[in-house]
Amino acid sequence: MSAKNTVVVDLKFERREVDAALVDAFAGRTVLRASDPDVDLSEARYAVIWKPEPDLFQRAPKLEVLFSGGAGVDHILAMPGLPDIPVVRFVDESLTTRMSEWVVLQALSHLRQVPAYLKQQRQRQWRELSQPEAKELTVGVMGLGVLGLDSVRKLKVMGFDVVGWSRSRKTIEGIETFDSGGLDAFLGRTDILVGLLPLTPDTRGIFDASLFSRLRQGGALGKPVFINAGRGGSQVEADLVAALENGILGGALLDVFEKEPLPADSPLWAMENVIVTPHAASASDVRALFRNAEAQMDRYEAGEPLQHLVDRKTGY
Ligand SMILES: NC(=O)c1ccc[n+]([C@@H]2O[C@H](COP(=O)([O-])OP(=O)(O)OC[C@H]3O[C@@H](n4cnc5c(N)ncnc54)[C@H](OP(=O)(O)O)[C@@H]3O)[C@@H](O)[C@H]2O)c1
């Protein structure tokens, strides 16, 4: 077996899941685990990584392609000593579908007042609350990439009025779209804001007091709601807490945080109008990840262009 075909796997995922997925993966290639400090990675050609060992690039100086274990690559691009080689994002139907399920669930849960009913239940209170229709609410999705595009379509199927915002303007049937310059108009229409943006220098801290204050007030839910499953670095949590406390926002559903795990002393844990999930909106399916990486390695070796390449200039 040629050392040229060696794959390093350095994924901080559930060990058992990775072991099980490796049983059928990368046939004809040598697979090395970077978690073993004594393994010689010096001839490795590819690396499949998620939060890898900090010395990976020193130990594997001949890498030609990096495969991200997730759709987001901010932590990879921030790694010291990152070699100037292609970085491939993980794009797969399983990941996309799971994210859309989470987004639609959160939007529906606010439409149907689930947090308010849970509160009433704890107080043994039998009281029917107002019941707007989905079409009376506008869900605004920031980020119309692989995940955002699927989410807007599925939100639309559920009957919501849907608008979308991205750097370059998109054409999506039945959905009004805005580009970077149209942010104010987009926010002014939005009752439920969904963040599906990558973390880049341009999107760091974008969800701040100023942005929350520009969302539509007085829509069918009374106050706007913020949902974020992109990256926590895009939200200013002090501003978010203040907006929730002073009634600029009616609620928040958060899967990502400035610091993860969310520190025990974060006020977000205990706020009645906040739902926290532990960066679990859409987990990578490891088998699918390896299948994708393998297919891309085959393309690369056949001289075909790699797909889902990260643009180092834009950071996603
Ligand atoms: N919570 C979880 O479990 C989980 C799971 C997977 C992924 N994620 C996060 O979700 C993010 C999005 O994934 P994806 O696959 O949809 O990414 P993607 O296909 O790269 O799409 C990114 C979208 O964001 C837009 N965008 C980027 N920078 C922007 C800016 N400065 N202003 C306006 N729009 C901007 C892009 O605009 P253009 O279309 O104009 O380029 C694009 O529409 C990932 O980066 C990751 O951080 C979270």
The ligand as an SDF file (V2000), in Angstrom:
LIG
                    3D

 48 52  0  0  0  0  0  0  0  0999 V2000
  -25.1790   24.2610   15.0410 N   0  0  0  0  0  0  0  0  0  0  0  0
  -24.8400   23.2370   14.2870 C   0  0  0  0  0  0  0  0  0  0  0  0
  -25.0320   22.0830   14.6580 O   0  0  0  0  0  0  0  0  0  0  0  0
  -24.2140   23.5000   12.9460 C   0  0  0  0  0  0  0  0  0  0  0  0
  -24.0680   22.4360   12.0440 C   0  0  0  0  0  0  0  0  0  0  0  0
  -23.5580   22.7040   10.7900 C   0  0  0  0  0  0  0  0  0  0  0  0
  -23.2000   23.9950   10.4250 C   0  0  0  0  0  0  0  0  0  0  0  0
  -23.3420   25.0150   11.3140 N   0  0  0  0  0  0  0  0  0  0  0  0
  -22.9920   26.3980   10.9310 C   0  0  0  0  0  0  0  0  0  0  0  0
  -23.7930   26.7980    9.8230 O   0  0  0  0  0  0  0  0  0  0  0  0
  -22.9910   27.5960    8.9570 C   0  0  0  0  0  0  0  0  0  0  0  0
  -23.5880   27.6930    7.5740 C   0  0  0  0  0  0  0  0  0  0  0  0
  -23.4230   26.4570    6.8860 O   0  0  0  0  0  0  0  0  0  0  0  0
  -23.6700   26.3410    5.2980 P   0  0  0  0  0  0  0  0  0  0  0  0
  -23.2790   24.9720    4.9020 O   0  0  0  0  0  0  0  0  0  0  0  0
  -25.0460   26.7970    4.9670 O   0  0  0  0  0  0  0  0  0  0  0  0
  -22.6170   27.4170    4.7810 O   0  0  0  0  0  0  0  0  0  0  0  0
  -22.4400   28.0160    3.3110 P   0  0  0  0  0  0  0  0  0  0  0  0
  -23.0620   27.1010    2.3000 O   0  0  0  0  0  0  0  0  0  0  0  0
  -21.0150   28.3740    3.1680 O   0  0  0  0  0  0  0  0  0  0  0  0
  -23.3420   29.3430    3.3380 O   0  0  0  0  0  0  0  0  0  0  0  0
  -23.0030   30.4610    4.0500 C   0  0  0  0  0  0  0  0  0  0  0  0
  -24.0450   31.5520    3.7790 C   0  0  0  0  0  0  0  0  0  0  0  0
  -23.7420   32.6900    4.5980 O   0  0  0  0  0  0  0  0  0  0  0  0
  -23.6590   33.8340    3.7610 C   0  0  0  0  0  0  0  0  0  0  0  0
  -22.6670   34.7860    4.2710 N   0  0  0  0  0  0  0  0  0  0  0  0
  -21.3910   34.5570    4.6510 C   0  0  0  0  0  0  0  0  0  0  0  0
  -20.8020   35.7020    5.0550 N   0  0  0  0  0  0  0  0  0  0  0  0
  -21.7260   36.6630    4.9250 C   0  0  0  0  0  0  0  0  0  0  0  0
  -21.7280   38.0540    5.1600 C   0  0  0  0  0  0  0  0  0  0  0  0
  -20.6370   38.6790    5.6280 N   0  0  0  0  0  0  0  0  0  0  0  0
  -22.8460   38.7410    4.9190 N   0  0  0  0  0  0  0  0  0  0  0  0
  -23.9580   38.1140    4.4360 C   0  0  0  0  0  0  0  0  0  0  0  0
  -24.0290   36.7920    4.1690 N   0  0  0  0  0  0  0  0  0  0  0  0
  -22.9260   36.0800    4.4220 C   0  0  0  0  0  0  0  0  0  0  0  0
  -23.2180   33.3150    2.4100 C   0  0  0  0  0  0  0  0  0  0  0  0
  -23.5230   34.2950    1.4180 O   0  0  0  0  0  0  0  0  0  0  0  0
  -23.2640   33.9880   -0.1440 P   0  0  0  0  0  0  0  0  0  0  0  0
  -24.3230   32.9800   -0.5240 O   0  0  0  0  0  0  0  0  0  0  0  0
  -23.4740   35.2820   -0.8050 O   0  0  0  0  0  0  0  0  0  0  0  0
  -21.8710   33.4430   -0.2590 O   0  0  0  0  0  0  0  0  0  0  0  0
  -24.0320   32.0230    2.3270 C   0  0  0  0  0  0  0  0  0  0  0  0
  -25.3430   32.2940    1.8860 O   0  0  0  0  0  0  0  0  0  0  0  0
  -21.6240   26.9140    9.0360 C   0  0  0  0  0  0  0  0  0  0  0  0
  -20.5920   27.7980    8.6640 O   0  0  0  0  0  0  0  0  0  0  0  0
  -21.5270   26.5220   10.5020 C   0  0  0  0  0  0  0  0  0  0  0  0
  -20.9020   27.5610   11.2210 O   0  0  0  0  0  0  0  0  0  0  0  0
  -23.8470   24.7950   12.5710 C   0  0  0  0  0  0  0  0  0  0  0  0
  1  2  1  0
  2  3  2  0
  2  4  1  0
  4  5  1  0
  4 48  2  0
  5  6  2  0
  6  7  1  0
  7  8  2  0
  8  9  1  0
  8 48  1  0
  9 10  1  0
  9 46  1  0
 10 11  1  0
 11 12  1  0
 11 44  1  0
 12 13  1  0
 13 14  1  0
 14 15  2  0
 14 16  1  0
 14 17  1  0
 17 18  1  0
 18 19  2  0
 18 20  1  0
 18 21  1  0
 21 22  1  0
 22 23  1  0
 23 24  1  0
 23 42  1  0
 24 25  1  0
 25 26  1  0
 25 36  1  0
 26 27  1  0
 26 35  1  0
 27 28  2  0
 28 29  1  0
 29 30  1  0
 29 35  2  0
 30 31  1  0
 30 32  2  0
 32 33  1  0
 33 34  2  0
 34 35  1  0
 36 37  1  0
 36 42  1  0
 37 38  1  0
 38 39  2  0
 38 40  1  0
 38 41  1  0
 42 43  1  0
 44 45  1  0
 44 46  1  0
 46 47  1  0
M  CHG  2   8   1  16  -1
M  END
$$$$
